[in-house]
Amino acid sequence: VLATSNESGEGYAPDKMRRVDFLGSYPPGDMVLGELRGPMREETEQWLNRICMGLTTQHATAAEAHNRLMLTKAFDKSARLKRPIPLPIAEE
């Protein structure tokens, strides 16, 4: 983290001024030659390949995503009730 009394422009939106910046890459990636390069672009391309060409990718299926969502809801419910709860969780 870099903090200064002088305003500086953001690397990915140079018209915005700020006094605190996080050094390193922008989390989704970086703009290079007018295009976004990095994790977000790669993930989007992989998703399109799965949808358009039926290629196997690292993306979760709808069933896997639902399972993880319900597990996360179970974590929250357990923390709220301050006790373990059985899985699968019941609908609230």
C-alpha positions as CSV (number, residue, x, y, z in Angstrom):
1,V,0.0,0.0,0.0
2,L,1.2,3.5,-0.9
3,A,-0.2,6.5,0.8
4,T,0.8,10.1,0.0
5,S,-0.4,13.7,0.4
6,N,-0.2,14.1,-3.4
7,E,-3.0,12.9,-5.6
8,S,-2.1,10.4,-8.4
9,G,-4.1,8.8,-11.2
10,E,-5.2,5.2,-11.1
11,G,-3.4,3.0,-13.5
12,Y,-6.6,1.6,-15.0
13,A,-8.7,4.8,-14.9
14,P,-6.2,7.7,-15.2
15,D,-8.8,10.4,-14.9
16,K,-9.6,9.5,-11.3
17,M,-7.4,11.0,-8.5
18,R,-6.6,9.4,-5.2
19,R,-4.1,9.4,-2.4
20,V,-3.9,5.7,-1.5
21,D,-2.9,3.0,-4.0
22,F,-2.3,-0.8,-3.8
23,L,1.0,-1.6,-5.5
24,G,1.0,-4.4,-8.0
25,S,-1.5,-5.6,-10.6
26,Y,-5.2,-4.6,-10.7
27,P,-7.0,-7.8,-9.4
28,P,-8.9,-8.6,-12.7
29,G,-5.7,-8.0,-14.7
30,D,-4.1,-5.1,-16.5
31,M,-4.8,-3.1,-19.6
32,V,-2.2,-3.8,-22.3
33,L,-2.4,-2.5,-25.8
34,G,-6.0,-1.5,-25.3
35,E,-7.1,-5.0,-24.0
36,L,-7.6,-6.5,-20.6
37,R,-5.0,-9.1,-19.9
38,G,-5.0,-11.3,-16.8
39,P,-7.3,-13.5,-14.7
40,M,-10.6,-12.0,-15.6
41,R,-9.9,-12.2,-19.4
42,E,-8.7,-15.8,-19.0
43,E,-11.7,-16.8,-16.9
44,T,-14.1,-15.2,-19.4
45,E,-12.4,-17.0,-22.4
46,Q,-12.6,-20.3,-20.6
47,W,-16.3,-19.8,-19.8
48,L,-17.0,-19.0,-23.4
49,N,-15.1,-22.0,-24.6
50,R,-17.2,-24.2,-22.2
51,I,-20.5,-22.6,-23.4
52,C,-19.7,-22.3,-27.1
53,M,-17.5,-25.4,-27.8
54,G,-18.4,-27.7,-24.9
55,L,-14.8,-27.8,-23.7
56,T,-14.0,-29.0,-20.2
57,T,-12.9,-26.1,-17.9
58,Q,-12.3,-25.5,-14.3
59,H,-15.7,-23.9,-13.8
60,A,-18.2,-25.4,-11.4
61,T,-21.4,-27.0,-12.7
62,A,-24.7,-25.6,-11.5
63,A,-25.0,-28.6,-9.1
64,E,-21.5,-28.0,-7.7
65,A,-22.2,-24.2,-7.3
66,H,-25.5,-24.9,-5.5
67,N,-23.7,-27.4,-3.2
68,R,-21.1,-24.8,-2.3
69,L,-23.7,-22.1,-1.8
70,M,-25.6,-24.3,0.6
71,L,-22.4,-25.2,2.5
72,T,-21.6,-21.5,2.8
73,K,-25.1,-20.9,4.2
74,A,-24.5,-23.7,6.7
75,F,-21.4,-22.0,7.9
76,D,-23.3,-18.7,8.4
77,K,-26.2,-20.5,10.2
78,S,-23.8,-22.4,12.4
79,A,-22.0,-19.2,13.4
80,R,-25.3,-17.4,14.0
81,L,-26.6,-20.2,16.2
82,K,-23.2,-20.9,17.8
83,R,-23.5,-24.7,17.3
84,P,-22.9,-27.3,14.7
85,I,-25.8,-28.0,12.4
86,P,-26.5,-31.2,10.4
87,L,-25.9,-31.2,6.6
88,P,-27.7,-30.8,4.3
89,I,-29.3,-27.7,5.9
90,A,-33.1,-27.3,5.9
91,E,-34.7,-24.5,4.0
92,E,-35.5,-21.5,6.2
